[in-house]
C-alpha cells in the first residue's frame, strides 16, 4: 500500500548527492553541451545554503572553477614538532582554497536557470541498476533513470585487513590586528602541537593582513570530543601564533575517510563519484582535484558505450602506495609527524605534489620513496602483499 502512495518520476540522468562531485558534474556537463537534451534530477536532502567546508588543493595552471578560488599562496612551509621550519620548493605549484558556499551559490545560480534540471530535496534510501535502467527510492518518491551518478557516502563493510583512518578537522576563521604572517605564505602542515591522538597538525592560511584560517587536523581511527578540538585550536593560536586578542568569524568541522578499501566505481548504469567512487586519495584525504579529473574522464567518454564510462586516473600502483602508507601509520613505529617532515625535508615539494596527484612514473616515484626511512615501508609492503593473498 505504501509504494502506491509514492510519486513516480522518470529522468535520463539522476544525480544522487548535491555536493562537490554531483554539482560539479552536472554544471560541467551542461556547460560542455553534453546533457542539454537530457532530463536531469538532482536528489539531495540539503539545500546547500551554508558554508560548510573549505576545499584546498595544490595546482599548476588553470583548473575547473578557477574563478571561485578566493585565495592563492605561492610560498609554502612545513613545521616539525620541535619547531624546525621547512620552506618548500614548490616548483610552480601554488596552494589554493575555495569556499563551499561560493561554489554552491555559483553552480546553483546556473543550474536553477536550466529548464531540464529538477531539484528534489529528499534523502536517498536506495539505488539499484540493471543493464537497461536504474531506480532510486526516497521516502516519498520512486525515480527511474537511464543513468545514476551517485556521491552519497556510506562507510563500506570492511574486512579485518582494511585500513580505515579518519581525517577529522575543525577549522576557524579568525580576525586579529596581531596577525603578522606573510599573506602569501601558507603553513601547509604545522606539527607544533601534541601528537597523543595520532598524526596531528595545523593548517594556517592567511586570508588577509588581519584574517587567518586555522584548521586543526588529525589522522586517527576515532574522533575527539568537540571541546578537545576547541582547546587545541585555542592553545595553538595563543602559544604558537602568539595572538592574544582575536575574533572567531567562522567555524567548520569535517570527517574524511582515509582508507585502502577498493571502492567500486560502477554497477551497470550506476557510476559512483566523489569519496564513494574512490576520489578521495587514501594517503592524504584530498578530494577536489581527483573529483575534477574523474568528471573530465566521464565527459570525454560521454555518451557511454557498454556502460563503461571511464578509466581510473589513480592507478593500482598509487593505490598500493596509499595502502602501504596507511599501514605504516597504523604500525606507529614511524610517527606521522616525523614521516611527513622527512618527506618534505628530503624531497622537493613539486615531486611530492605530482606523486600525490598520481601523475608520477616509477622513476619519478624514487624521489619520494628514497626520502623516507625504508624499513617501516618494507614491513608495511610485506603486510599489504600478504593480505592480498
Steps between C-alpha positions, in 0.01 A plus 500: 500500500785737591668465158177601327509836678846589371561743219621334182767706321702436185817663371799439279763579764462487876761672716494356853673750727534874437848549640827574325489194273133502399475872439837520323400222261160650418637851452794393286290260290247773418770757432662252262165447322506131590165482682302785341228265375492277811244518778702528822391458861733603784410318820629621838337568835697822547445834332878577507461853635779494761877533487557152644856435382810637331658315206876549478731357236831555323514561128696617200311679226124548493248256649122470483334772712815709487282811530382392848846484660489762773865480601825365354831449683828465313729453801445183702655384824494198731593510870631201692375408845816654645447826311738463205370688196524328161450740209364304206630513145166488324632521143206695358228347718277728702263420784140616459168509684134514398216564746220248459229767524657694211496176300140414589371848418691517172397157374141510625445846348575344162319170550182667621471673162511172312153378407615139472627488861272414793599505867351255747582564868462150642729239652619218276392171657619259231627478143527205265564429135463242228675508164204696361395752769539628856265561789529711815265520795431764761232504768252661259633434149607227262728634227593310185797617297714395208813578703577577864804690624527440872711689755307412816759353735445205730783324679554169322521163667866454587697182541754460780792599276349825370652819635239765577638821647301817550631840403301713741537872534360814648577833341443860597534830321630757747550873481777672693711813471790296644539267198849538356516217244601564140169496313661305212635223727294199612602268781405179323570264789592644838577223747561735793223336703451183704527166323318289761201420277690409182648706218387851594569836340362843419439683176556873534381686191507882512202643313598866543716713727255456788317175418629146534358152441627256761411131477579229754538166316554144620558165327363238738236229530271680745366851551561734793245676715412836349649688793836330437518655152414841645765477772771400251408787265506751787841374618647516149374854442632615837826305534616456139349790308538728803159663465334621818200684355295359214143456380366173357309579180422149374525138617485174304544133582548199276598134479657340191583128470859402423484136401645231276153357442448441128186699418289373213470766231214355294210260525320466168370853438596640840827694521633595843681834522665689782614312809266204439659462155856500632577866423631573848870417500564242771838644596390861543123540507518754215198478272443815290754432225414132470129578466569742215727247324230233524239738359730588211529130413123449528432787263768387255335156488141628470277354367614172656546177313406177680457703821878534535548868573861551598845369568626571852762773524628379839690190391531171687860596568404821678220324690758252625717791614200631697446160661867480599496848657184427699658180633810694600284747693308214659823331613602819687874422474554795263306788659294691245645838594854372439400316181349808337781729612759256361303496177489877458856551626656250259283543190405807300132573553421500129602131484279428802198680354537322168533167685188569709310594183584152365687652205847354558686221327685230693827685438350822640361308797857443615528867603229437757578143603870558568429803719351282774622239746467182291455236772147593616390513137654162415318353799174661389553381142533146627177543697312636200621222270425232759146632548436483126572128487 
